Amino acid sequence: MQQYSQPHPRFSVLSGSSLSSAEHLSPTTSSTRFSLPSAPSINTAIGTPKPGPRPNIYDRNINKTRTSEVSASALTFLFSEVVQYTQKRVSGINDLERRLNTLGYRVGTRVLELMVWRAESSSKAPKREIRFLPALMAIHTQVWRAVFGRPADAIEKSVENEDEYMIIDNDPPIERHISVPRDMNQLSCSSFTAGIVEAVLDGLGLPARVTAHHTPTQQFSSRTTILIKLDKSVLEREEILK
């Protein structure tokens, strides 16, 4: 006597029927308990919606993203990965700060380009700063707000050297969740920010050497000073324009 395998549990409702296993699975076979209607044919060649073209980021209006915000946690995570990636490929603190400065310089050139484009597109008579102090104020407010969402805390001028100016940030957003080891306590990850400032100054025709220094206080443990040392040509031009 030929034996058949036990039916699938999903078809156990037909186990008491006298139908064969082939008839159990046949969509055209009817029983007193239920019947399976024949499935209609589906034409996949006609009426299938084709996926439209994906939106291109270069087609977006740049002015519409002027007030958009970036997640602070995403920015912090990205910068942390950048620091860790760079740290594995350097030989010391100075080399690490130099590379962070170089990365920030590349960002600064694009920030200046975007800000100039927006100013020219939104104003009938766009103005370009050629004096140092107005440019420094623009960096303190506009550049800081464009990159970090808020202006810097203060601007100071060196008492000892007339070619040195400082931008103070009491709580740098990119350093809020970075823990510096004790053996690297001289490291300032805000060298990335210093590179942005240096690129903006160079783009405005105000060459300078910009560095970042960790200057904590009792109230602000992560306080950072962005030191700007102007080129001699900038001081000479400022004297002429007075």
Beta strands, then each sheet from edge to edge (+ up, - down):
strand 1: 154-157
strand 2: 164-169
strand 3: 208-214
strand 4: 224-230
sheet 1: 1+ 2- 4+ 3-
end
